[in-house]
Amino acid sequence: MIRISAGSAACMGLNTSQMDAYPTTAYLLSGNLCLMNCSFCPQANGENEALNRLGRVTWPEFSWAEVENSLIHAENKGIGRICLQSVRHADGIETLLDIIARLKQLSQLPISLSAWIQNEEEAVRLIEAGAERISVSLDVVNPLAYQNIKGGSLQKRLDLLFACARRLPGQISTHIICGLGESEAEALSLINRLVEAKVTVALFAFVPLKGTPLEKRLPPALDSYRRIQAGHYLLQTKAAELSSFKFENGRLVTFGKAAPQLKPLLAEGTAFQTSGCPDCNRPFYNERPGGIIYNYHRKLNRNERETALRLLFDSLKM
Ligand code: SF4
């Protein structure tokens, strides 16, 4: 059995649900019983009433027989990638090696894997098995918050992430969740190091989920998230350097001297779209349809662009 996000399942012809937006990546989830205990996640320890959720998304379970023909539907419906996300399994990466082998038999689509790996060798084995990219998720940027929320050492996770990036250049990604105790300076400094190491960064806004220890924590302020998105976009496209950004008490206050020239680069609104692997759009992973949109799963319309840019620029000294 494998779990598939409700939107991906609709694209794959596995259900007839009408979705507000369809994904351009097929999102699969392996496992129920995660060995980790992240305070923001319904999969933690596998004991939660919200177990069928990851982010805001529900993940119904399907048999491999059902999946077999449905991946063809997915390719015809504009799906350009498979994203296999996984809880931390008791058998390490063995289940994942098996799933990747099955997926490779069923589809030509590139596979992104997001899993808890323990060393570089595991990353290499997973790539050799057929994953195109591997995400070594950081999730939490502030070291103390990391310890409290995920348990363990951020530095150790960073060491592994950078070691994987050196060993598998251009094939490593990470996930960062904003709104978990980090300052904008911390987030953008780390993003800059990741960009320099050719690690692809997928930004998320924290979503409080019922039944988790952080269910009462608020999501990040939208203007703060927009500043991090814009900074990430400018660093990633090499349009700006971190050394020109100015922070006050950890908050980004200006992109620096070149700020007026940077304005047109942000005008299209690409900075506010979902970031991460090619073809990954994750519709409504962070947001309710009709609610505040942190990551747009498609190009922004004019009104959305103007609103996002106004919020950003009004909050900065340009
Ligand atoms: S960026 Fe998207 S496709 Fe890549 S690992 Fe993250 S969720 Fe999956």
Residues whose N, C-alpha, C, O or C-beta is under 5 A from the ligand:
A	BS01	SF4	C83 S112 L113 S114 S135 A202 S275 G276 C277 C280
